[in-house]
């Protein structure tokens, strides 16, 4: 089940508006980086399949992007048909998945809940969506935020459970001369774009140190 058209919020117009808004937050480091990078759209990192997008996020919990992508490729290779993949993910005894028992348990639960459940959740408002998803064992705030951001394309999503976002927001807030929470709140309604720039800025800093 893909994203309903009314939930697809990603657009170049939003990316441009976000870049303009975020350059005015007071951080010289951030504004210079945005001017250098330009507007960036929210990527569909986990595809537009609502249920499998959530599954991919569960797979990626506490793993590097590279490790998570490797596991997901293995699953898609073993089960190329969507129907077979859903069955495999629903079965906690499926062998050679590379997944922990806890992740298999969570994936089994969301597969049993199914497409109808995830589509109903997608039609709720953001707070209700979060409440419903957090009821599922093994789904925490980080997973909800990643689903909102990279599957639904929500433009005002932030995950304070993400270590990179916490660290970079501290640095950018100090550069602006006020506290981190104030910076994040001031980024609304484009906090998803602040997250995207922060992750990209972190990659830039890592590369410059190598």
ChimeraX attribute file (.defattr): number of C-alpha atoms within 10 A of each C-alpha:
attribute: neighborCount
match mode: 1-to-1
recipient: residues
	/A:1	14
	/A:2	15
	/A:3	18
	/A:4	13
	/A:5	7
	/A:6	8
	/A:7	13
	/A:8	13
	/A:9	13
	/A:10	18
	/A:11	13
	/A:12	12
	/A:13	11
	/A:14	18
	/A:15	19
	/A:16	14
	/A:17	12
	/A:18	25
	/A:19	22
	/A:20	16
	/A:21	18
	/A:22	22
	/A:23	18
	/A:24	13
	/A:25	18
	/A:26	18
	/A:27	20
	/A:28	14
	/A:29	15
	/A:30	24
	/A:31	19
	/A:32	12
	/A:33	17
	/A:34	20
	/A:35	12
	/A:36	9
	/A:37	13
	/A:38	14
	/A:39	19
	/A:40	17
	/A:41	18
	/A:42	22
	/A:43	13
	/A:44	15
	/A:45	15
	/A:46	19
	/A:47	16
	/A:48	18
	/A:49	16
	/A:50	22
	/A:51	24
	/A:52	24
	/A:53	22
	/A:54	25
	/A:55	24
	/A:56	20
	/A:57	22
	/A:58	26
	/A:59	22
	/A:60	20
	/A:61	16
	/A:62	11
	/A:63	11
	/A:64	10
	/A:65	10
	/A:66	10
	/A:67	13
	/A:68	20
	/A:69	15
	/A:70	12
	/A:71	18
	/A:72	19
	/A:73	12
	/A:74	15
	/A:75	17
	/A:76	13
	/A:77	11
	/A:78	14
	/A:79	16
	/A:80	12
	/A:81	10
	/A:82	11
	/A:83	9
	/A:84	13
	/A:85	17
	/A:86	20
	/A:87	15
	/A:88	21
	/A:89	25
	/A:90	21
	/A:91	16
	/A:92	20
	/A:93	13
	/A:94	12
	/A:95	9
	/A:96	10
	/A:97	16
	/A:98	16
	/A:99	19
	/A:100	10
	/A:101	11
	/A:102	13
	/A:103	21
	/A:104	23
	/A:105	18
	/A:106	21
	/A:107	30
	/A:108	21
	/A:109	18
	/A:110	23
	/A:111	21
	/A:112	15
	/A:113	14
	/A:114	17
	/A:115	17
	/A:116	11
	/A:117	14
	/A:118	19
	/A:119	16
	/A:120	10
	/A:121	18
	/A:122	19
	/A:123	14
	/A:124	12
	/A:125	9
	/A:126	14
	/A:127	8
	/A:128	13
	/A:129	17
	/A:130	21
	/A:131	13
	/A:132	14
	/A:133	20
	/A:134	15
	/A:135	10
	/A:136	14
	/A:137	14
	/A:138	17
	/A:139	20
	/A:140	16
	/A:141	17
	/A:142	17
	/A:143	23
	/A:144	22
	/A:145	23
	/A:146	24
	/A:147	26
	/A:148	22
	/A:149	28
	/A:150	23
	/A:151	27
	/A:152	27
	/A:153	24
	/A:154	24
	/A:155	24
	/A:156	18
	/A:157	22
	/A:158	26
	/A:159	19
	/A:160	16
	/A:161	13
	/A:162	15
	/A:163	10
	/A:164	16
	/A:165	20
	/A:166	16
	/A:167	14
	/A:168	19
	/A:169	22
	/A:170	18
	/A:171	17
	/A:172	23
	/A:173	21
	/A:174	15
	/A:175	15
	/A:176	17
	/A:177	12
	/A:178	14
	/A:179	15
	/A:180	19
	/A:181	14
	/A:182	12
	/A:183	23
	/A:184	21
	/A:185	12
	/A:186	16
	/A:187	22
	/A:188	18
	/A:189	16
	/A:190	23
	/A:191	23
	/A:192	25
	/A:193	28
	/A:194	27
	/A:195	25
	/A:196	18
	/A:197	23
	/A:198	21
	/A:199	15
	/A:200	14
	/A:201	19
	/A:202	16
	/A:203	11
	/A:204	12
	/A:205	11
	/A:206	10
	/A:207	9
	/A:208	8
	/A:209	6
	/A:210	5
